[in-house]
Amino acid sequence: MLASLRSIVRPKPVFRVAFAALSSSAPSAPDTDMQALGQAILQGESGTSTYLPNPDSLYRAFIPNQFMQPYRLSYNSVLKQRSRPPTRAQVGPSRREAQYMDPFYRLGVDPLKQAMNPAMLIPFVSEMGKVYGRNVTGLTKKNQRKVGKAIRRAKMMGILPILSKRNIFQPSRPN
């Protein structure tokens, strides 16, 4: 019943001129053959192979029998946008997360008193000798400032190297 209502509401289009070249017979073919051919093309039953987009292509594929806005034909629109790799947050953790992850807070140790202990400060220094930010270390704000101050003190005393991160726990190789 639904199909009969649809046929009443939407009259079937007549494809006489547009699809005359597709038919093997002359243009005087019966209207029913042309209508059947037009319907088959509209429904995707024209006998062509099924559409499979290429996932390795740099361009967005055109999907058959889909309406496309004119602006979608521009080069920038057709070109696939590469997704950015996920980046680390620029801001440190929340107060509760930092208190959970901060070893100084959990153990009740003052980072400034650890300026003479390079084993405690080395994990917070980069390969180039810079102090990692709070988004990397996961320390609380207060302890991050104290760790930075302790590292600067240790560098001034010569306990930590100023411009590099040297592993002081492995014996150096003789040349």
C-alpha positions in Angstrom: 0.0 0.0 0.0 2.9 2.3 0.8 4.4 1.7 -2.6 1.2 2.6 -4.4 0.9 5.9 -2.4 4.5 6.8 -3.3 3.8 6.3 -7.0 0.8 8.6 -6.7 2.6 11.3 -4.9 5.9 11.1 -6.9 5.3 10.6 -10.6 8.0 8.6 -12.3 10.3 10.8 -14.5 10.4 10.2 -18.2 13.9 9.8 -19.6 13.5 10.0 -23.3 16.2 12.3 -24.6 18.8 12.0 -21.9 19.1 8.2 -22.0 18.4 7.6 -25.7 22.1 7.0 -26.4 22.2 4.4 -23.6 19.6 2.3 -25.2 20.6 -0.2 -27.9 17.4 0.4 -29.8 16.5 3.5 -31.9 15.0 6.6 -30.3 11.5 5.3 -31.1 11.8 2.7 -28.4 8.7 2.3 -26.1 8.5 4.7 -23.2 8.4 1.9 -20.8 11.9 0.7 -21.7 13.3 4.1 -21.3 11.6 4.6 -18.0 12.8 1.3 -16.7 16.4 2.2 -17.8 16.1 5.6 -16.1 14.8 4.0 -12.9 17.6 1.4 -12.9 20.2 4.2 -13.2 18.6 6.2 -10.5 18.4 3.2 -8.1 22.0 2.2 -8.9 21.0 -1.1 -10.6 22.5 -0.2 -14.0 24.9 -3.2 -13.9 28.0 -1.2 -13.0 30.3 -2.4 -10.4 29.7 -1.4 -6.8 31.5 1.7 -5.6 34.5 1.2 -3.3 36.5 4.4 -2.3 40.2 4.2 -2.2 41.3 4.8 1.5 44.9 5.6 0.4 43.9 8.4 -1.9 44.7 12.0 -1.0 41.4 13.2 -2.4 37.8 12.7 -1.2 35.9 10.4 -3.5 32.9 11.3 -5.5 30.0 9.1 -4.5 27.7 8.1 -7.3 24.1 9.2 -7.3 24.7 11.7 -4.5 24.0 15.4 -4.9 27.1 17.6 -4.4 27.1 21.3 -3.6 29.1 23.4 -6.1 31.6 24.6 -3.4 32.5 20.9 -2.8 34.2 20.8 -6.2 36.9 23.2 -5.2 40.4 21.8 -4.7 40.6 22.5 -1.0 37.2 20.8 -0.4 38.1 17.7 -2.4 41.5 17.3 -0.8 41.4 15.2 2.4 42.3 17.1 5.5 45.0 15.3 7.5 44.1 15.0 11.1 46.6 16.6 13.5 48.3 14.2 15.9 47.1 14.6 19.4 49.2 17.1 21.4 49.9 17.2 25.0 47.9 19.7 27.1 49.5 23.1 27.5 48.2 23.5 31.0 49.2 21.3 33.9 46.8 18.9 35.7 44.1 20.0 38.0 44.8 20.4 41.7 43.4 17.1 42.7 45.2 15.2 39.9 48.5 17.0 40.7 48.2 16.1 44.4 47.7 12.5 43.4 50.7 12.3 41.0 53.1 14.6 42.8 55.7 12.5 44.7 56.8 15.4 46.8 53.3 16.1 48.0 52.5 12.4 48.7 55.7 11.8 50.7 55.7 15.2 52.4 59.2 16.1 51.1 60.3 19.7 50.4 61.9 19.9 46.9 64.2 22.8 48.0 65.9 20.5 50.5 66.6 18.1 47.7 68.9 20.5 45.8 71.9 18.4 46.9 70.2 15.2 45.6 70.7 14.9 41.8 68.9 11.6 41.7 65.7 13.3 42.8 66.0 16.2 40.3 67.2 14.5 37.1 63.7 13.3 36.1 62.5 16.9 35.9 65.3 18.1 33.5 65.3 17.7 29.7 68.2 16.5 27.6 69.2 20.1 26.9 69.2 20.9 30.7 65.8 22.7 30.7 63.2 22.2 33.5 60.2 20.4 32.2 56.8 22.2 32.5 54.0 21.3 34.8 52.1 19.6 32.0 54.9 17.1 31.7 55.9 16.6 35.3 52.4 16.6 36.8 53.5 18.4 40.0 51.5 20.8 42.0 52.0 24.5 41.3 53.8 25.1 44.5 56.1 22.1 44.1 56.8 22.9 40.5 58.2 26.3 41.5 60.2 24.7 44.3 61.7 22.0 41.9 62.7 24.7 39.4 64.4 26.6 42.2 66.1 23.5 43.5 67.4 22.7 39.9 68.7 26.2 39.5 70.5 25.9 42.8 72.0 22.5 41.9 73.2 23.9 38.6 74.9 26.9 40.4 76.6 24.5 42.9 77.8 22.3 40.0 75.7 19.2 41.1 73.7 19.2 37.8 75.3 20.1 34.5 74.0 23.4 33.1 73.5 22.7 29.4 72.9 19.0 29.2 71.5 16.0 31.0 74.3 13.7 32.0 73.6 10.3 33.5 75.6 10.4 36.7 74.6 6.9 37.8 76.3 5.0 35.0 80.1 4.9 35.2 81.7 6.8 32.3 83.6 4.7 29.7 87.4 5.3 29.5 88.5 6.6 26.1 
